[in-house]
Amino acid sequence: MKKVAAKKFFALGAIALVSGSAFAQASTSSVQLYGIVDVAYRHTNNEGATGNGSLNQLVGGGMSQSRWGINVNEDLGNGMKALVNLENRFTADNGATAGGYPNGSYFQQSWVGLQGGFGRLTMGRQWNVLFDLVTSTYASYPYSPYMEAYKPEIGFSLLARADNMIKYTAEVGAIRGALQYSFDEKAATGGKTMGGYLRYAANGVAAGVGYQDYEFASGKKIKAWTLGGSYRTGPMYFNLGYGENKVDSNLPATDAPVLGAMWGSAANGGFGGGAMFLNANKRTIYKIGAGYQLTPQINLGAHYFHTKQTGATAAANATANFLTLAADYAFSKRTDAYVEVDSTKLKGGNITFNNVSNGPTSRTGFTVGLRHRF
């Protein structure tokens, strides 16, 4: 009896394996694991409590933020697909999760969607339309698409992602457009957004314009728009762009932490901090840059950003100039090394690095790192 039972068990197992294999072959669904691990040494001057020291650190994302994710693609027939994306960001130098604002989200991307002849509809936490437009149309470093350790342009993208979002994207020939709406769900940080963009790309030329707003818990809004383009010819790449953030007047103090999260990132060159979040009500940025693929393995890039902010009081009026130069060497399609040098200069508004009274208003830094994609 035991031998008969064992034979039946193995026979059923074999049938299950064969059936599963046949089903997998018949299905065109796929599940893809992907990721980036990036670690770099970064040095900056004019650091510390008094602003006269330096900082040496290992960062878990120099050119790119480290991440791992899962893409799911299921063919539903008749040209329709079901899509899923889950993506976690982390700092590879210490293994900590790089949680998203405002809830410290484990997954920075977590959405499900449908795609077909009608376009693409996605729902969940995902990139906003400002980030989509800038990184796809006039990115600073198209192969990256920006420098994670120094990214002033991303400081104008209203947190880059949004929770509880519905986004629709459609493409006709060389023209792509998208619309987004997200719910605030009565959160203390607000979070209702509306926006969209139009983009054209063909024959090495790309250009687009986008708009998005964000409603704070008080009902006040910050409104942002951006316009820019790029041109690629042979090994050369050129880009330029403009962005603007404008905040409703008399923003209450309860909304300041949200505005601070948008404007105060250390990767935004230190152009932020203290009471300026309440005093400033408008920020603008101009960017221009170029890239050159010296060889199939070596990419060079130089980018300049000029930002300005104004407010109801003179204490909010200030400017900042950012310059970044980078060289990237590809060992293979998946592994590359890079070196980057940057400079930031602040002027006006009683704004200094680290909010130190009479502190430094200039800072230089450099980053040397290694990145692997899988």
Salt bridges, closest charged atoms under 4 A:
GLU47 OE1 - ARG363 NH2 3.39
GLU87 OE2 - ARG89 NE 2.65
ASP132 OD2 - LYS167 NZ 2.65
GLU148 OE2 - LYS151 NZ 3.06
ASP163 OD1 - ARG125 NH1 2.51
GLU171 OE1 - ARG176 NE 3.45
ASP213 OD2 - LYS221 NZ 3.86
GLU215 OE1 - LYS192 NZ 3.74
GLU244 OE1 - LYS282 NZ 3.98
ASP328 OD2 - ARG371 NH2 3.83
ASP336 OD2 - ARG371 NH2 2.66
ASP336 OD1 - ARG373 NH1 3.92
GLU340 OE1 - ARG42 NH1 3.59
ASP342 OD2 - ARG42 NH1 2.89
